[in-house]
Amino acid sequence: MSSLSVFRDVPQAQKLEGSLLKIYRQDEYSAKLFLAYRVCMSDDGQPWVSLVVHKTRQQIAQDPSLNYEYLPLLGMKSFIQASLELLFGKHSPAIAEKRVGGVQTVGESGAFQLGAQFLKMWRKNLKVVCIISCQKEHYGLIFQDMGFTVYEYSIWNPKDLCSDPCLFFEVIEHIPDGSILVIGNIIDCRFTQEQSVKLMSTIKNKEIFPFFDIPCQGLSTGDLEEDTRLLQHFVSLGFEFFCSQSLSKNFGIYDEGVGILAVAALSNQHLLCVLSQMMNYVQALWQNPPSTGARVITTILCNRALFGEWKHNLKSVVENIMLIKEKVKEKLRLLGTPGSWNHITQQSGAHGYLGLNYQQVEFLVKKKHIYIPKNSRINFSCINAKNIDYITQSIHEAVMSTEG
């Protein structure tokens, strides 16, 4: 037997993420803090789970009528229907006309994997993918691996400390005709009526194919409809597009990776053709999506009382995050920290930019054992009554240390 390994030329990959967490874990300082968790955290420093999820899990576990047969290739029908109604509204004309449909996906990036595979095969003229978001998104790698040319753009303006619609329009004015435009979670980028008209017109004239990402509906503003308003506007005007909808974060079932790839087509006939082709890709990719998370979510979305309870849970989480942001801003004001900190409360959702520069971030990591990314985008739900004073005092010192 040959002693040479067939894997001998395979180098160890550079870690794409997690290096900050690795350094944090190696730090032996007792009061160290990590403010970049991807999941929403509760007051006690644990991943947040909607209270109604616990109740529903127990209810499902005790249901003697459940069988564990394979799901259809496209996924659980009731789950897909409930997810589409959450995205487009229960009384959406597009749902009634059966020109929107979906495929149950696996993991957070399954919808992008499936969508990219379809576009590569059936829209060979689409070779360029432009991703517009508030941060670097992981799904750029999926398109890249499939041979697309990928460009990524951030709409966060570090000078004015805000999500800037002007940056958004600057990008779409210059991207090549016939591109795929991936629109990330850009809830803070609020368009005026005039800008919305301009956006639709540009996408139509340049024959751009939109691919939306809705990663945590309801966790940005506490309003389920507000978080999908742009999407609903697109579908009402008859645009065709894909949308990745992840339902893991807003229910607090992060380990389930539950979601759908939603497809909006011009007609039911077109939709059925697209979904039939996707069944082939599903067969090759995962064949059978897991059902536990989908069952939990479907049970909640299809029961009026449980749905109301879940919406109340979401609103409470968002209100708590807003309160944390207000407290951080106020404490920095009372400390006399130079600069305006209004941008903290102007951003929606758990994740947002502190607006610190590289030297200030380095100060927090090395001197204060507070671990935040280089771009200073933190998870505000990691801040609670126990650590807020230390964090704000440290931010104050970081800013003061680099003043002048």
N, C-alpha and C positions, 0 to 999 in steps of 0.2 A: 504493500500500500504506500502511495506517495506521501512523503512528509510535508510536501508543500500544500498549504491551504488554498482552496479556491477563493478565499476571501482575503488573500494576502495583499492585494492592491487597494483594499477599502480603508480609507483614512477615517479617523473619528471626526464626526461632524462638529462644526462650531455650534455651540448652543444658541438656538434662536431666541430663547427667552429663559427666564428662571435663574440667570446668573446673579441678579440682585437678591433673590430669595436665598440662593446658595450662600452668598456672603453673609446675609442676615443670620442664617442658621448656624454659621460657624462663629459668629460673634458671641463671646461669653459674657458680655455686659448684661446684668440682670434686668435693667430697665429699657432694653432695646425695643424699638417699635418698627413694625412693617406696615407701611401705608399704601401698598400697591396690590392688595389682594383683588383678584378678578371678581370674586363673589361679593354679594351684598352682606354686610356684617350686622349683627344685632348688638344691643347695648352691652351684652356680656362678652363681646369679642368672639362670638361663634357665628358661622354662616347662617344667615337668616332663612327660615323656612316658614311659608305661610301656614298659620295655625290650622286652617281648614284642610291642608294637605295631610296632616297627621290623622285627623278624623276620617278622611276619605280612604286613606291607606288601610286603616283598621276595618272599615266597612267592606272594602273589596276583599281583604284577606279572609273574611268570614262568610263570603258569598259562596254557598255550596253549588250554585248553578254554573260557576265559571269553568270553562274548559281551556286548555292551554294549546289549542290547535294552532298551526301556522296561520299567520295573517295573510291576506291577499298581497300580491306583489306591490301594489300602490300604497298599502297600509290599511289601517283601521278606518273604515268609511265614516263612522260617527265622529271620530277624532278629526279627520280632514274637514268634514262639514263644519264642525264647531270652531275649528281654527280659522277657516275662511270667513265665517260670520264675525269672528273677533276682529279680523283684519279689515273687512270691507263693510261691516255693519249687517245686522240681522235681516234688514229689509233692503239690502243692496239690489238694484236692478240687474247688475252683472251676475249675481248669484241666481236670480230668478230666470235670467236668460241663458243660464248654464254656459256662460263663456269664461268663467273662472273655475279653476279646479286645482288640485294639489296632489303631491306625493309625500307620504310620510318619510322623513329622512333620519339619518343616524348621526349623532354628534352635532357639534356646533357648526362644522363646515361641510356636512353632508349635502346640504342644498346647493352649495357652490360647486362641489365636486360633480354633482348630477347635472346642474345647469351648464357648467363649462363643457362637460362631455357632450351634451346635446348640441350646444352652439358650435363646437369644433367640427362635429359631423355634418350638421344640417345648415349651418350658415358659414360656409367656408370663406366668404368674403369678409367676415368680421375677424380681423387679425389683431386689432389693438384694443387693450382693456385699460380704461382710465378709472382709477379708484379715487373718489372724493370722500374724505371723512375728517373727523376731528383728531384722529390718531392713526398710527400705522396699523393696518389690518392684516391678520394672518392669511386671509384668503387670496392675497396677491400671489402667494407661492403656488396655489392650486392652478391658477391660470398660467403662471410662468412654466410650471412643469408640463402643461399641456401644449406648450409651444406658442402661446400668445405673447405679444410684446406688451409689457405691463408698465404703466406710469402711475405713480401715487402722488396725490396732492392733499395737503392739509388746509382746511379752511380756518384754522385757528391763527389769528393775527397776534403774534407775540408783542408787537409794538403797541397796539391799542388794547391788548388783553381782551379779545372778544372773538366769537365766531363771526366771520365776515362774509356776508353774501356777495360782496364785490369780488372776493377771491374765487368764489364758486363760479361766477359768471365769466371771470377772466379765463378760467380753465375751459369751460364748455365752448367759449368763443374760439379757442385755439386747438381743441382736440380734433383729430382727423375725422372727416365724414365717414360714416359707416363704422363707428367705434362702438364698443360695449361700454356703457357708463355705469359703473357700480357706485350707487349712492349709499354711503354708510349711515350710521345713526347721527343725523345732522339736525336733531330737533331744535337746537339753539339757533340755527341759521334760519331765522324767520323771514320769509319772503313777503313783500308787499304784493297787492293784487297785480300791479304793473309788472313786477319781477316774475310772478307766476306765469303770466301770459307770455313774457319773453322766453322763459325756460321751455314752455311747451312748444313754442314756435321754433326755437333753435333746434330742439330735439327732433322735431318733425322735418325741418328743412335739411338737416345734416344726416338724416336717416340713422340716428343713434338708437341703439337698443338699450333701454334702461334695465338695470338689475338692482333691486332695492335690498337693503338689509334692515330688518326690524328685530334687533336682538333682545329687547326687553320691554315690550309694549306695556305702558302703564307705569313703569318704574322711572320714567323721565319726568313726567309732569303730574302723575297721579290720575290723569285723564286718558282712558283707553282710546278714545276717538281722536283727541288732540295729537297723540303720538303717531297716528296713521293718516292724518288729514291730507298730506301731500300725495300719498299713495291712492287715497280715495278720489282725489281730484283727477289723477292720471286715468284711473279706470272709468270714471264718469265721462271722460272725453274720448273714450274708445282706443286708448293706447294699448299696445301689446307689450308685455314685459314679464320678467321673472321677479320673484321676491322670496328671499330667505327669511322665514319667520321662526325664530327660536323661542321655545316656551319653557326653558329650563330656569332661567334667572328670575322671571316674574312669578314663578310658583315656588322657587327655592328648592328645586330638585336637580341640582347641578350635575349629579353623577348619572342622570338618566339620558341627557343629551337628546331631548325631544323637540321635534319641530317639523315643518313642512317646507317644500319648495312649492310656492304658489305660482300658477301660470295664468296670465290674463291674455285671452285671444280675441280675435274679432268675432268669432262665432263658435257655436258648440261643435260644429264639424271640424274646425281647425284645432280646437282644444283636444278633442278625442284622438286626433292623429298624433299630436304632440305627446299626450299621455301614453299612447300605445307604444311609441318609440322609447319612452322613458322606462317602460316595463323591462325592455331588453337590458338597459344599463343597470337597473336595480338588480336584475338577476345576476349580473356579473359582479356588482359592487358588494351588496349585502344580502340579497335575496329575501330576507325576512327581518323587518324592523322589530326591535323589542317592544313589548306591549304594556309593561307595567306603568311607566310614566304616562303613556298615552291614555290608559284607562283612568288613572287618577285625574288627569286634566279634563278628559271628556265628561267624567262624572260631575266635576265641579261646574264646568261650562254649561252643562245641560240641566242643571238643577237650580231653579231660581233662588232658593234660599242660600245654597252653597256659593253660587255665583256672587250674590250680594255680599256675603261674608268675605269672599276673596277680594272683591273690589275695595271693601272697607280696609282689609289688611294692607293692600297696596297703597291706599291713600295715607294710612298711618305711617308706613315706612317712608314715603316721599316727604310727608310733613316733618318727620323726625330728621331727615337729612337736611331739609331746608332750615330747620331750627339749629342744627349743628353748624351749618354754614354761617348763619346770622351770628351765632356766638363767637365763632372764629374771627369773623370780621370785626365784631365789637371789641373783642379782647385785644386785637392788634391796634385798634383805634385808641383804646385806653392806655396801651403801652407806648403810644406815640410812634409807632412803626412808620417810617417814611413811605410815601406813596399812597395811592388810592387802592382799596381792597374791595371795591364794589363788584369787580368781575367775579368774585367768589360766589356771590348770591345771584348773579345774572346767568350762571350756568345751570342747566337742568340735570337731574339724575345724580347718581352716587359718585360718578367719576367726573373730575374737573381739574382745571389747571390752577395751580397756586400762583403762577406768573413769576417764578423765581429764575434767576440765571444760573449758569453752570457752576460758578464759584459758590453761590449760596446753597445749591443742592449738595455740593461736595462738603461744605461746612456742616450741614445737617447730618450727613452720613458719617463723616469721619470724627467730628467733634461731639455730636449729640446722639449718635447711634440711632438716628431716625432714617429709615431706609425708604427713599422715594426715587422714582425714575429720573433720568437726566432732564427730561422735558417738564418735570415738576407736576405731572398729571397724577393726582392721587385719588384714592377711594375715600371720600369723606365719611362713609359709614364706619371706617376704622377708628374715627375720633369719637370718644365718649367722655363722660364726666370724670373718669379716672385719669385720662391722659391729656385732656384739652389744654390745661394750664402749662404743662411741660412743652407741648407741641408749639403753642403760640409764643411762649417765651423764647423757645429755640429759633423759631422763624424770625422773631424780632432781632435776636442776636446775630443771626445769619445775614439779615439785611444791613444791620448796623456795621458788621465786620467788613462789608464791601462798599459802604458809602464813601464816596470820594476816592 
